[in-house]
Amino acid sequence: MPNSIHPSFAKRCVILEGLRERTRQATAEFYQKPNIIAPALAPRFIVKPSGNNNFEVVERATGKIIAERFGHNNATGHARELEARTAPFSGKRLGLILRDWAFRMSVMLVLFAYFGSHV
């Protein structure tokens, strides 16, 4: 804390930060209990009107404008596409990667066996 803050205000800020941290811990502990489903995460991209039926797709964390689209449907559709591209790694995606890897390895083994038998 800067030295220009009044000591009583600085003390209050420290107490509030401690309470915020305890709230975060309690929330995390609550969602670790069985049969408790955590709420969905907030979207990474939001759509803001910029006037004259133009809309900006903005990254929520940084406030950086990613794209500008004409029409609300176009902007929300683009935001959904961006959100889908940044989806977390899932079990289905892992299965697809392993399937592709197994297919490529089997094709390589077949080619090695084919060309190896002709030597």
C-alpha positions in Angstrom: 0.0 0.0 0.0 1.3 3.5 -0.7 2.2 5.7 2.2 -0.3 8.3 1.2 -3.3 6.2 2.4 -4.6 6.9 5.9 -3.7 4.2 8.3 -7.3 3.3 9.2 -8.2 3.0 5.5 -5.1 0.8 4.9 -6.1 -1.4 7.8 -9.7 -1.7 6.4 -8.3 -2.7 3.0 -6.1 -5.4 4.5 -9.1 -6.8 6.4 -11.3 -6.8 3.3 -8.7 -8.5 1.2 -8.5 -11.2 3.9 -12.2 -11.7 3.8 -12.2 -11.9 0.0 -9.5 -14.6 0.2 -11.5 -16.6 2.7 -14.6 -16.3 0.5 -12.7 -17.7 -2.4 -11.4 -20.6 -0.3 -14.9 -21.4 1.0 -16.4 -21.3 -2.5 -13.6 -23.7 -3.7 -14.2 -26.0 -0.8 -18.0 -26.0 -1.4 -17.6 -27.0 -5.1 -15.3 -29.9 -4.1 -18.1 -31.6 -2.2 -19.8 -34.6 -4.0 -22.9 -34.0 -6.0 -22.3 -30.2 -6.2 -21.9 -28.9 -9.8 -19.9 -25.8 -10.3 -21.6 -23.0 -12.3 -20.6 -22.4 -15.9 -17.7 -20.1 -16.5 -18.3 -16.6 -17.8 -17.9 -16.3 -21.6 -14.4 -15.3 -22.8 -15.8 -12.9 -25.5 -18.6 -10.4 -25.2 -20.4 -8.3 -27.7 -20.8 -4.6 -27.3 -22.7 -2.2 -29.5 -20.5 0.5 -31.2 -23.4 2.4 -32.9 -25.2 2.3 -36.2 -25.9 -1.5 -36.0 -22.2 -2.2 -35.6 -21.0 -4.5 -32.8 -17.6 -5.2 -31.3 -16.4 -8.6 -30.2 -14.3 -7.9 -27.1 -12.1 -10.2 -25.1 -13.5 -10.0 -21.5 -10.2 -10.4 -19.7 -8.2 -7.7 -21.5 -10.9 -5.5 -23.0 -9.2 -5.8 -26.4 -11.4 -5.5 -29.4 -11.1 -8.8 -31.4 -13.5 -8.0 -34.3 -16.2 -5.7 -35.4 -19.3 -7.0 -37.2 -22.4 -5.5 -38.7 -25.6 -6.8 -37.1 -26.0 -8.4 -33.7 -26.5 -11.9 -35.0 -23.2 -11.8 -37.0 -21.3 -10.5 -33.9 -22.8 -13.1 -31.5 -22.2 -15.9 -34.1 -18.5 -14.8 -34.4 -18.2 -14.6 -30.6 -19.5 -18.2 -30.4 -17.1 -19.4 -33.0 -14.2 -17.8 -31.1 -15.4 -19.4 -27.9 -15.6 -22.8 -29.5 -12.1 -22.5 -30.9 -10.7 -21.8 -27.4 -12.6 -24.7 -25.8 -10.7 -26.6 -23.1 -9.1 -29.9 -23.9 -11.7 -32.6 -23.4 -11.8 -36.4 -23.3 -13.5 -36.5 -26.7 -10.8 -34.4 -28.3 -8.1 -36.7 -26.7 -9.9 -39.8 -28.2 -9.9 -38.2 -31.7 -6.2 -37.4 -31.4 -5.4 -41.0 -30.3 -7.5 -42.4 -33.0 -5.7 -40.4 -35.7 -2.3 -41.3 -34.2 -3.2 -45.0 -34.2 -4.4 -44.8 -37.8 -1.2 -43.0 -39.0 1.0 -45.5 -37.2 -0.8 -48.5 -38.7 -0.5 -47.0 -42.2 3.3 -46.5 -41.6 3.6 -50.1 -40.4 1.8 -51.4 -43.4 4.0 -49.4 -45.7 7.2 -50.6 -44.0 6.0 -54.2 -44.2 5.0 -53.9 -47.9 8.3 -52.3 -49.0 10.3 -54.4 -46.7 8.9 -57.6 -48.2 10.0 -56.5 -51.7 13.6 -56.0 -50.9 
